[in-house]
Each structure stands twice: as C-alpha cells, then as structure tokens.
Amino acid sequence: MGERGAAADLRVFNKGFGKFVEIVKNGRDVPARTAKMPPWGGVLSDQQIYQIGAYVETLAKEGANWKGPAN
C-alpha cells in the first residue's frame, strides 16, 4: 500500500474520542509516511478540540470506535 495523498477519513476513526483529542493537541508522526499531523494544541483550546471531535463523531460510520474511553 502506497502513501496516501488524502487526509484520514475520521468517519471510520477507530482509536476513540480520547485518542482523537490527544492527536489533535499533540500532533502525530506516522513512520513510513511523509505527511504528518501537526499539533493544534497551541492554536485551538481544549473546548474547541472537544467540539470538533463531538461533531465528527456525529458523522461516524457504523463500526467506528468514537465511543472509546476519553482521556
């Protein structure tokens, strides 16, 4: 599987709400991918990140794990 050119489809995010918040705040570096998720914790407040996560959760496809434990 080659490197993806598009952003991840958060409708099928499988790591839970808490992990979503952690990744948005701190960013994410995935080995073997040149594209990285930059940290947004210095730009967005915790409340804004939670609100974004809550909205994206409403778009989740069946089987997605948005209900995972929150941090």
TIVEX-336332 format. One line per 10 residues: number of its first residue (from 1); their letters; for each residue y negated, z, x of N, C-alpha, C. Coordinates in nm, 2 decimals, decimal comma, padded with zeros to 4 digits. Layout:
// residues N
NUM = a = Y:Z:X:Y:Z:X:Y:Z:X  ...;
//
This chain:
// residues 71
1 = mgergaaadl = 00,12:00,00:00,08:00,00:00,00:00,00:-00,12:00,00:00,09  -00,21:-00,09:00,07:-00,33:-00,10:00,15:-00,44:-00,01:00,10  -00,55:-00,01:00,18:-00,66:00,08:00,15:-00,73:00,03:00,02  -00,77:00,12:-00,07:-00,83:00,09:-00,19:-00,98:00,07:-00,17  -01,03:-00,03:-00,24:-01,17:-00,06:-00,23:-01,25:00,01:-00,34  -01,18:00,06:-00,45:-01,25:00,12:-00,56:-01,23:00,27:-00,55  -01,32:00,33:-00,63:-01,31:00,48:-00,64:-01,19:00,52:-00,71  -01,15:00,65:-00,69:-01,03:00,70:-00,75:-01,06:00,71:-00,90  -00,95:00,69:-00,98:-00,96:00,70:-01,13:-00,94:00,84:-01,17  -01,05:00,91:-01,20:-01,04:01,05:-01,23:-00,98:01,08:-01,37;
11 = rvfnkgfgkf = -00,95:00,98:-01,44:-00,89:00,99:-01,57:-00,74:01,03:-01,55  -00,69:01,01:-01,43:-00,55:01,05:-01,40:-00,54:01,15:-01,29  -00,65:01,22:-01,26:-00,66:01,32:-01,16:-00,55:01,42:-01,18  -00,47:01,46:-01,08:-00,36:01,55:-01,10:-00,36:01,68:-01,03  -00,48:01,72:-00,98:-00,49:01,84:-00,90:-00,56:01,95:-00,97  -00,60:01,93:-01,09:-00,66:02,04:-01,17:-00,81:02,05:-01,16  -00,87:02,12:-01,25:-01,01:02,13:-01,25:-01,07:02,21:-01,13  -01,00:02,31:-01,09:-01,05:02,39:-00,97:-01,05:02,30:-00,85  -00,95:02,22:-00,83:-00,95:02,13:-00,71:-01,06:02,02:-00,72  -01,08:01,98:-00,84:-01,19:01,88:-00,86:-01,32:01,94:-00,81;
21 = veivkngrdv = -01,35:02,06:-00,85:-01,47:02,13:-00,82:-01,48:02,15:-00,66  -01,37:02,19:-00,60:-01,36:02,21:-00,46:-01,39:02,08:-00,38  -01,33:01,97:-00,43:-01,35:01,84:-00,36:-01,50:01,79:-00,38  -01,55:01,81:-00,50:-01,69:01,76:-00,52:-01,79:01,84:-00,43  -01,77:01,97:-00,43:-01,85:02,06:-00,35:-01,84:02,04:-00,20  -01,72:02,02:-00,15:-01,69:02,02:00,00:-01,66:01,88:00,05  -01,64:01,78:-00,03:-01,60:01,65:00,01:-01,45:01,65:00,05  -01,41:01,53:00,08:-01,26:01,52:00,11:-01,24:01,40:00,21  -01,17:01,43:00,31:-01,13:01,33:00,41:-00,98:01,31:00,40  -00,94:01,18:00,36:-00,80:01,15:00,35:-00,76:01,07:00,47;
31 = partakmppw = -00,66:01,12:00,54:-00,61:01,04:00,66:-00,57:00,90:00,61  -00,58:00,81:00,70:-00,55:00,67:00,68:-00,64:00,60:00,58  -00,75:00,66:00,54:-00,85:00,59:00,46:-00,98:00,60:00,53  -01,05:00,49:00,54:-01,19:00,49:00,60:-01,29:00,55:00,50  -01,27:00,52:00,37:-01,36:00,58:00,27:-01,34:00,72:00,25  -01,44:00,80:00,25:-01,43:00,95:00,24:-01,52:01,00:00,12  -01,48:01,11:00,06:-01,56:01,17:-00,04:-01,66:01,26:00,03  -01,79:01,23:00,01:-01,89:01,31:00,08:-01,91:01,44:00,00  -01,95:01,55:00,06:-01,98:01,67:-00,01:-02,10:01,67:-00,09  -02,10:01,72:-00,21:-02,21:01,72:-00,30:-02,26:01,86:-00,33;
41 = ggvlsdqqiy = -02,20:01,96:-00,27:-02,24:02,10:-00,30:-02,38:02,13:-00,26  -02,44:02,06:-00,17:-02,58:02,08:-00,13:-02,68:02,00:-00,22  -02,62:01,92:-00,31:-02,71:01,83:-00,39:-02,70:01,88:-00,54  -02,58:01,91:-00,58:-02,55:01,95:-00,72:-02,52:02,10:-00,73  -02,57:02,16:-00,83:-02,54:02,31:-00,85:-02,40:02,32:-00,90  -02,34:02,44:-00,89:-02,21:02,47:-00,94:-02,21:02,43:-01,09  -02,31:02,47:-01,16:-02,31:02,44:-01,31:-02,30:02,29:-01,33  -02,38:02,21:-01,25:-02,37:02,06:-01,27:-02,24:02,00:-01,24  -02,17:02,06:-01,13:-02,04:02,01:-01,10:-01,94:02,05:-01,21  -01,95:02,17:-01,26:-01,86:02,21:-01,37:-01,88:02,12:-01,50;
51 = qigayvetla = -02,01:02,08:-01,52:-02,04:02,00:-01,64:-01,98:01,86:-01,62  -01,99:01,80:-01,50:-01,93:01,67:-01,47:-01,78:01,68:-01,49  -01,72:01,78:-01,43:-01,57:01,80:-01,45:-01,53:01,81:-01,59  -01,61:01,89:-01,67:-01,58:01,90:-01,81:-01,59:01,77:-01,88  -01,69:01,69:-01,85:-01,70:01,56:-01,92:-01,58:01,47:-01,88  -01,55:01,46:-01,75:-01,45:01,37:-01,70:-01,31:01,41:-01,76  -01,30:01,54:-01,78:-01,17:01,59:-01,84:-01,16:01,54:-01,98  -01,26:01,51:-02,05:-01,25:01,46:-02,19:-01,20:01,32:-02,19  -01,21:01,25:-02,07:-01,17:01,11:-02,06:-01,03:01,10:-02,01  -00,96:01,21:-01,97:-00,83:01,22:-01,91:-00,73:01,14:-01,99;
61 = keganwkgpa = -00,64:01,07:-01,92:-00,53:01,01:-01,98:-00,41:01,11:-01,99  -00,32:01,08:-02,09:-00,21:01,17:-02,11:-00,13:01,19:-01,97  -00,10:01,31:-01,94:-00,02:01,34:-01,82:-00,11:01,38:-01,70  -00,24:01,36:-01,72:-00,33:01,41:-01,61:-00,33:01,56:-01,61  -00,36:01,62:-01,50:-00,35:01,77:-01,48:-00,48:01,83:-01,48  -00,57:01,80:-01,57:-00,70:01,86:-01,57:-00,70:02,01:-01,61  -00,59:02,05:-01,67:-00,58:02,19:-01,72:-00,53:02,28:-01,61  -00,51:02,23:-01,49:-00,46:02,31:-01,38:-00,56:02,43:-01,35  -00,51:02,53:-01,28:-00,59:02,65:-01,26:-00,73:02,63:-01,20  -00,83:02,69:-01,25:-00,96:02,68:-01,19:-00,97:02,78:-01,08;
71 = n = -01,06:02,75:-00,98:-01,08:02,84:-00,87:-01,18:02,94:-00,90;
//
